[in-house]
Amino acid sequence: MNRKNFIQKTAIASSALMLSSSMLMAKNNANKVKIVLIGTGLRGQNHLDLLLRREDVDLTAICDINDKMLSTAKAMIEKAGKKMPKIYTGSTQAWKEMIVKEKPDGVIIATPWELHKEMIIDSLHAGIKYVATEVMLGITLQDHWDVVKAAEQNKAQVMMLENVCYRRDVMAALNMVRQGLFGEIIHLQGGYQHDLREVKFNDGVRPYGGGVEFGEKGFSEASWRTTHSVYRDGDLYPTHGIGPIAHYININRGNRFLSLCSFSSKAKGLHDYIVKKGGENHPNAKVKFKLGDVVTTSIDCNNGETILLQHDTNLPRPYSLGFRVQGSEGIWMDLNKSVYIEGKSAKPHQWESQKEWFDKYDHPLWVRWSKETAGAGHGGMDFFVIHAFIESIKNQTPTPMDVYDAAAWSAITPLSEQSIELGNQTVEFPDFTGGQWMYRKPVFALNDQY
């Protein structure tokens, strides 16, 4: 059976599975969706908070090897007045025991990047039909293919918890795109422009074995994240920018990425930060950081749009994702929070504040759920990813962002590394859908449900 036929038959089989399991899920809906959580660090705690707010979730187990983070998680559960889930800890393999023994309806993965692939695939092979993972999907390009094939093989849903897709201004712009305010979309920009120097060294820096270790081992983001800046050069965090952009132009659903080319600047910022904070004689002043301070990636698309992404985390700067949506009739730029629509803006060639436009075109999801987002992380965005995941399980429907989306967005990292390594050559973008992008229809945020 060729892969195209396999994907088509998988879709049919998935529909049959959902129908055959409707009676089972009706019983489950009357009770609660069983969820397990791998990782109770700061990101995991954000998700834990949202799970504890819901009456339709039974958090049956949590897993972490960090006693400090587990203690915080248990305190959150006690404060919420919820039943204490089973705790899995004591081994880096404890999560494997958990997913097999608990047999949950869904698993949420909030661990360092390099662990995601194995945790996703093992969860799928354990029979879990719904897996939600924090970004990224994997490290290598092969990791991404392995996850896609595992999801297809197990007829399961893999959803990346890319919360920026639900940012209120981003969704208002999506509403405007779909109503034709910008005309035909021509060019888009986005990225991850965020001074992470303090995050990358939030517990200091010190030598470690044959390489380096940053932060207090197991207790901070620096303990795993900063190493990527030492050994890798590419767009290490593309999904915040590319996720919303992909929805604007229907990537994997009538459109696709064709090729990519990346450039990397010199690496100066992290070294200067170490010297500024620890002096020229600090042990890690000798560390050679491979990650360029600004990585710029260009992508071209099947339907003729161009995309520019920038990864900029090692230099002093205010936070910005740098969104730009430009079409044949208008433009939005988030940096100056402005919109211009030809023939509809008050004055030619002059920006208008985005507020009036976005108030008018506020997305129905935000109109419906804005009260429920109060107190949720990242200005309410985190509410939507957990809500969409849980509702998909309850209704036995595909997640609004699926494994093909996750693979396409996350694969930008290894592809950008490859392009830079080859002297900024343009590299072909793989089609994870096996040609099905031509027939798949847009599903993200088409109504006010999830």
C-alpha positions as CSV (number, residue, x, y, z in Angstrom):
1,M,0.0,0.0,0.0
2,N,1.5,3.4,-0.9
3,R,1.6,6.1,1.6
4,K,-1.1,8.2,0.0
5,N,-3.6,5.3,0.2
6,F,-2.4,4.6,3.7
7,I,-3.2,8.1,4.9
8,Q,-6.6,8.0,3.2
9,K,-7.4,4.6,4.8
10,T,-6.1,5.8,8.1
11,A,-8.6,8.8,8.0
12,I,-11.4,6.4,7.2
13,A,-10.3,4.0,10.0
14,S,-10.1,6.9,12.4
15,S,-13.7,7.9,11.6
16,A,-14.8,4.4,12.2
17,L,-12.9,4.2,15.4
18,M,-14.6,7.4,16.6
19,L,-18.0,6.1,15.8
20,S,-17.4,2.7,17.4
21,S,-16.2,4.3,20.5
22,S,-19.0,6.8,20.8
23,M,-20.9,4.7,23.4
24,L,-17.7,4.3,25.5
25,M,-17.0,8.0,25.4
26,A,-20.6,8.8,26.2
27,K,-20.0,7.0,29.5
28,N,-16.7,8.7,29.9
29,N,-18.3,12.1,29.2
30,A,-20.7,11.4,32.0
31,N,-17.7,11.0,34.2
32,K,-14.4,12.6,33.5
33,V,-11.6,12.5,31.0
34,K,-8.6,10.7,32.4
35,I,-5.4,12.7,32.0
36,V,-1.8,12.1,33.0
37,L,0.9,14.8,33.1
38,I,4.6,14.2,32.4
39,G,6.7,17.1,33.7
40,T,5.7,19.4,36.6
41,G,8.2,22.2,36.0
42,L,7.0,25.7,35.4
43,R,5.4,24.9,32.1
44,G,3.8,21.7,33.5
45,Q,2.5,23.7,36.5
46,N,0.8,26.1,34.1
47,H,-1.1,23.2,32.5
48,L,-1.7,21.6,35.9
49,D,-3.4,24.8,37.1
50,L,-5.8,24.7,34.1
51,L,-6.5,21.0,34.5
52,L,-7.4,21.6,38.2
53,R,-9.9,24.3,37.2
54,R,-11.9,21.8,35.1
55,E,-14.7,19.6,36.4
56,D,-14.5,17.3,33.4
57,V,-10.9,16.2,34.0
58,D,-9.7,13.4,36.3
59,L,-6.0,13.9,36.8
60,T,-5.0,10.3,37.6
61,A,-1.2,10.6,37.7
62,I,1.7,13.0,37.4
63,C,5.4,12.3,36.8
64,D,8.7,14.1,37.5
65,I,12.1,13.2,38.8
66,N,12.4,16.7,40.5
67,D,11.2,16.6,44.1
68,K,11.1,20.3,44.3
69,M,8.7,20.6,41.3
70,L,6.7,17.7,42.5
71,S,6.2,19.3,45.9
72,T,5.0,22.5,44.2
73,A,2.6,20.5,42.0
74,K,1.2,18.6,45.0
75,A,0.7,21.8,46.9
76,M,-1.3,23.2,43.9
77,I,-3.5,20.1,43.9
78,E,-4.2,20.3,47.7
79,K,-5.0,24.0,47.4
80,A,-7.5,23.2,44.6
81,G,-9.2,20.7,46.9
82,K,-8.8,17.9,44.3
83,K,-7.9,14.3,44.8
84,M,-4.2,13.7,44.8
85,P,-3.1,11.8,41.7
86,K,-0.7,8.9,41.8
87,I,2.9,10.1,41.8
88,Y,5.5,8.5,39.6
89,T,9.1,9.5,40.3
90,G,12.5,8.1,41.3
91,S,13.6,7.2,37.8
92,T,14.0,8.8,34.4
93,Q,11.9,5.9,33.1
94,A,9.0,6.4,35.6
95,W,6.9,8.0,32.9
96,K,6.9,4.8,30.9
97,E,5.4,2.8,33.8
98,M,2.8,5.6,34.3
99,I,1.4,5.6,30.8
100,V,1.2,1.8,30.7
101,K,-0.4,1.4,34.1
102,E,-2.8,4.3,34.1
103,K,-4.2,3.8,30.6
104,P,-5.3,7.4,30.3
105,D,-7.5,9.0,27.7
106,G,-4.8,11.6,27.1
107,V,-1.3,12.5,28.1
108,I,0.3,16.0,28.4
109,I,4.0,16.3,27.9
110,A,5.8,19.3,29.4
111,T,9.5,18.2,29.5
112,P,12.7,19.4,27.8
113,W,12.8,19.3,24.0
114,E,15.0,16.3,23.6
115,L,12.6,14.0,25.6
116,H,9.5,14.8,23.5
117,K,9.9,12.3,20.6
118,E,10.3,9.2,22.8
119,M,7.5,10.2,25.2
120,I,5.1,10.9,22.3
121,I,5.9,7.7,20.4
122,D,5.8,5.5,23.5
123,S,2.5,7.0,24.6
124,L,1.1,6.2,21.1
125,H,2.3,2.7,21.2
126,A,0.9,2.3,24.7
127,G,-2.5,2.8,23.1
128,I,-3.1,6.5,24.1
129,K,-5.1,8.1,21.3
130,Y,-4.6,11.7,22.4
131,V,-1.1,13.1,23.1
132,A,-0.4,16.8,23.7
133,T,3.2,18.0,23.8
134,E,4.9,21.3,24.4
135,V,7.1,22.6,21.6
136,M,9.3,21.2,20.0
137,L,8.3,17.9,18.4
138,G,11.8,16.5,18.2
139,I,15.5,17.4,17.6
140,T,16.4,15.8,14.2
141,L,14.4,15.8,11.0
142,Q,14.1,12.0,11.4
143,D,12.5,12.5,14.8
144,H,9.7,14.4,13.1
145,W,9.1,11.6,10.6
146,D,9.1,9.0,13.3
147,V,6.4,10.9,15.3
148,V,4.2,11.3,12.2
149,K,4.5,7.7,11.2
150,A,3.7,6.6,14.8
151,A,0.6,8.8,14.9
152,E,-0.5,7.3,11.5
153,Q,0.2,3.8,12.6
154,N,-1.7,4.1,15.8
155,K,-4.5,6.2,14.3
156,A,-4.0,8.8,17.1
157,Q,-3.9,12.5,17.6
158,V,-0.7,14.5,18.4
159,M,-1.3,18.1,19.3
160,M,1.4,20.7,19.8
161,L,0.5,23.1,22.6
162,E,1.4,26.1,20.6
163,N,-0.4,28.8,22.5
164,V,0.4,31.8,20.4
165,C,-2.0,30.5,17.8
166,Y,-4.6,31.6,20.4
167,R,-3.2,35.0,21.2
168,R,-6.1,37.5,21.0
169,D,-4.6,39.9,18.5
170,V,-3.3,37.0,16.4
171,M,-6.8,35.5,16.3
172,A,-8.4,38.8,15.4
173,A,-6.0,39.1,12.5
174,L,-6.9,35.6,11.5
175,N,-10.6,36.6,11.5
176,M,-9.7,39.6,9.3
177,V,-7.7,37.4,6.9
178,R,-10.6,35.0,6.5
179,Q,-13.0,37.8,5.9
180,G,-10.8,39.2,3.2
181,L,-9.8,42.5,4.8
182,F,-6.1,42.1,3.8
183,G,-7.0,40.9,0.3
184,E,-4.8,38.1,-1.1
185,I,-2.0,37.3,1.4
186,I,1.4,38.0,-0.1
187,H,4.0,38.1,2.7
188,L,4.2,37.2,6.4
189,Q,6.7,37.7,9.2
190,G,7.1,36.4,12.7
191,G,9.6,34.9,15.0
192,Y,10.9,34.5,18.6
193,Q,12.5,37.8,19.6
194,H,13.0,37.5,23.4
195,D,16.0,38.4,25.5
196,L,16.6,35.0,27.2
197,R,20.0,35.7,28.7
198,E,18.8,35.7,32.2
199,V,16.7,32.6,31.6
200,K,19.7,30.8,30.1
201,F,21.8,31.6,33.1
202,N,19.2,31.9,35.8
203,D,21.2,29.9,38.3
204,G,24.6,30.9,37.3
205,V,27.0,28.9,35.0
206,R,29.7,26.4,35.8
207,P,31.8,23.8,34.1
208,Y,30.4,20.3,33.9
209,G,32.3,17.1,32.8
210,G,33.6,17.3,29.3
211,G,31.2,20.0,28.4
212,V,29.2,22.6,30.3
213,E,26.2,22.6,32.5
214,F,24.1,25.7,33.1
215,G,21.9,26.3,36.1
216,E,21.2,24.1,39.0
217,K,20.8,20.7,37.5
218,G,17.1,19.7,37.2
219,F,15.9,22.9,38.9
220,S,15.9,25.5,36.1
221,E,15.2,26.0,32.4
222,A,18.9,26.8,32.1
223,S,19.8,23.2,33.2
224,W,18.7,21.9,29.8
225,R,17.9,24.8,27.4
226,T,21.3,26.6,27.3
227,T,23.2,23.6,26.1
228,H,21.3,23.9,22.8
229,S,22.9,27.3,22.3
230,V,26.4,25.8,22.7
231,Y,26.1,23.0,20.2
232,R,23.4,24.1,17.7
233,D,23.0,26.9,15.2
234,G,19.6,27.5,13.7
235,D,16.1,28.7,14.5
236,L,15.8,26.8,17.7
237,Y,12.2,28.0,18.5
238,P,10.2,28.7,15.4
239,T,6.7,27.6,16.4
240,H,5.5,30.8,18.2
241,G,6.0,32.7,14.9
242,I,5.2,30.0,12.3
243,G,2.1,28.6,14.0
244,P,-0.2,31.6,13.5
245,I,1.3,32.3,10.1
246,A,0.5,28.7,9.0
247,H,-3.1,29.2,9.9
248,Y,-3.3,32.5,8.0
249,I,-2.3,30.8,4.7
250,N,-3.7,27.3,5.3
251,I,-0.4,25.3,5.5
252,N,-1.1,21.6,5.2
253,R,-4.6,22.4,4.1
254,G,-4.5,23.7,0.5
255,N,-1.0,25.1,0.8
256,R,2.5,23.9,2.0
257,F,6.0,25.0,2.7
258,L,8.3,24.3,-0.3
259,S,11.8,25.3,0.7
260,L,13.8,27.1,3.3
261,C,17.0,29.2,3.6
262,S,18.6,30.4,6.8
263,F,21.4,32.8,7.8
264,S,23.1,33.1,11.2
265,S,24.9,36.1,12.6
266,K,28.0,36.0,14.7
267,A,27.6,34.7,18.3
268,K,28.5,37.5,20.7
269,G,25.7,38.1,23.2
270,L,25.9,35.1,25.5
271,H,29.7,35.4,25.9
272,D,29.4,39.1,26.7
273,Y,26.7,38.4,29.3
274,I,28.9,35.9,31.1
275,V,31.8,38.4,31.2
276,K,29.5,41.2,32.3
277,K,28.0,39.1,35.2
278,G,31.0,36.9,36.1
279,G,34.1,38.6,34.8
280,E,36.6,37.7,32.1
281,N,38.0,34.9,34.3
282,H,34.7,33.1,34.8
283,P,35.1,29.4,33.7
284,N,32.5,29.7,31.1
285,A,33.9,32.8,29.5
286,K,35.8,30.2,27.5
287,V,32.7,28.5,26.2
288,K,32.2,28.8,22.5
289,F,28.5,29.3,21.7
290,K,27.5,28.0,18.3
291,L,24.1,29.7,18.1
292,G,24.2,33.0,16.2
293,D,22.6,35.9,18.0
294,V,20.1,36.5,15.2
295,V,19.0,33.7,12.9
296,T,17.0,34.7,9.9
297,T,15.0,32.2,7.9
298,S,13.1,32.6,4.6
299,I,10.4,30.2,3.5
300,D,8.5,30.0,0.2
301,C,5.1,28.4,-0.1
302,N,3.2,26.5,-2.8
303,N,0.6,29.3,-3.2
304,G,3.3,32.0,-3.8
305,E,3.5,33.6,-0.3
306,T,6.9,34.3,1.3
307,I,7.7,34.1,5.0
308,L,10.5,35.6,7.1
309,L,11.2,34.3,10.5
310,Q,13.8,35.6,13.1
311,H,15.2,33.9,16.2
312,D,16.7,36.5,18.4
313,T,17.3,35.5,22.1
314,N,20.9,36.4,23.0
315,L,20.9,40.2,22.9
316,P,19.3,43.0,24.9
317,R,15.8,43.8,23.5
318,P,12.2,44.1,24.5
319,Y,10.0,41.1,23.8
320,S,8.3,40.9,20.4
321,L,7.2,38.1,18.0
322,G,7.3,40.5,15.1
323,F,4.2,39.5,13.3
324,R,3.4,41.0,9.9
325,V,0.5,40.1,7.7
326,Q,0.6,41.8,4.3
327,G,-1.8,41.3,1.5
328,S,-2.9,42.9,-1.7
329,E,-5.3,45.3,0.2
330,G,-3.7,45.9,3.6
331,I,-1.2,45.1,6.3
332,W,-1.0,44.4,10.1
333,M,2.2,44.8,12.1
334,D,2.3,43.9,15.7
335,L,5.5,45.8,16.5
336,N,3.7,49.1,16.1
337,K,0.3,47.7,16.8
338,S,-1.1,49.1,13.6
339,V,-3.3,48.3,10.7
340,Y,-3.7,49.8,7.3
341,I,-6.5,48.8,4.9
342,E,-6.5,50.5,1.5
343,G,-9.8,52.3,0.9
344,K,-11.0,51.7,4.4
345,S,-8.5,53.3,6.7
346,A,-9.2,56.9,7.5
347,K,-6.3,58.4,5.6
348,P,-4.1,57.1,2.8
349,H,-0.6,56.0,3.6
350,Q,-1.1,56.4,7.4
351,W,-1.2,53.7,10.1
352,E,-4.2,53.3,12.3
353,S,-4.2,51.7,15.8
354,Q,-5.0,48.0,15.6
355,K,-7.4,48.4,18.6
356,E,-10.4,49.6,16.7
357,W,-10.0,46.9,14.0
358,F,-9.3,44.1,16.5
359,D,-12.2,45.1,18.7
360,K,-14.5,44.9,15.7
361,Y,-13.0,41.6,14.4
362,D,-12.4,40.0,17.8
363,H,-12.4,36.2,17.2
364,P,-15.6,34.3,18.3
365,L,-13.5,32.0,20.5
366,W,-12.3,35.0,22.6
367,V,-15.8,36.5,22.6
368,R,-17.2,33.2,24.0
369,W,-14.4,32.2,26.4
370,S,-12.8,35.4,27.6
371,K,-14.1,35.0,31.2
372,E,-12.7,31.5,31.4
373,T,-9.3,32.7,30.3
374,A,-8.9,35.0,33.4
375,G,-5.8,34.1,35.3
376,A,-4.6,31.5,32.7
377,G,-1.0,31.8,31.6
378,H,0.3,34.0,28.8
379,G,-2.6,36.4,28.9
380,G,-5.2,33.7,28.6
381,M,-3.7,31.8,25.7
382,D,-2.9,28.7,27.7
383,F,-6.6,28.2,28.5
384,F,-7.3,27.5,24.8
385,V,-4.7,24.8,24.1
386,I,-5.8,22.8,27.1
387,H,-9.5,23.4,26.4
388,A,-9.1,22.3,22.8
389,F,-7.2,19.2,23.8
390,I,-9.7,18.1,26.4
391,E,-12.8,18.9,24.3
392,S,-11.3,16.9,21.4
393,I,-11.0,13.9,23.7
394,K,-14.5,14.3,25.0
395,N,-16.0,14.5,21.5
396,Q,-13.6,12.0,19.9
397,T,-12.7,14.5,17.2
398,P,-9.3,15.4,15.7
399,T,-7.4,18.1,17.5
400,P,-7.5,21.5,15.8
401,M,-3.7,21.4,15.4
402,D,-2.6,17.9,14.4
403,V,0.6,15.9,14.0
404,Y,1.2,17.3,10.5
405,D,1.0,20.8,11.8
406,A,3.4,20.0,14.6
407,A,5.9,18.4,12.3
408,A,5.9,21.2,9.7
409,W,6.3,23.9,12.3
410,S,8.9,22.2,14.4
411,A,11.0,20.8,11.5
412,I,12.0,24.4,10.7
413,T,14.7,23.9,13.4
414,P,16.7,21.0,11.9
415,L,16.1,22.4,8.4
416,S,17.5,25.8,9.4
417,E,20.5,24.0,10.9
418,Q,21.1,22.1,7.7
419,S,20.8,25.3,5.6
420,I,23.3,27.1,7.7
421,E,25.7,24.2,7.9
422,L,25.6,24.0,4.0
423,G,26.6,27.6,3.7
424,N,23.1,29.1,3.6
425,Q,21.9,26.8,0.9
426,T,18.2,26.5,0.2
427,V,16.9,23.1,1.3
428,E,13.7,21.4,0.3
429,F,10.9,21.2,2.9
430,P,9.5,17.7,3.4
431,D,5.8,17.1,2.9
432,F,4.8,15.2,6.0
433,T,1.2,14.8,4.7
434,G,2.3,12.7,1.8
435,G,0.4,14.9,-0.7
436,Q,-2.8,15.1,1.3
437,W,-2.2,18.8,1.9
438,M,-4.0,19.3,-1.4
439,Y,-7.2,17.8,-0.1
440,R,-7.3,18.6,3.6
441,K,-9.6,21.4,4.7
442,P,-8.8,24.2,7.3
443,V,-10.2,23.3,10.7
444,F,-8.5,25.6,13.2
445,A,-10.8,28.1,14.9
446,L,-13.6,28.0,12.4
447,N,-16.2,28.4,15.1
448,D,-16.6,29.4,18.7
449,Q,-16.3,25.9,20.2
450,Y,-12.6,25.1,20.3
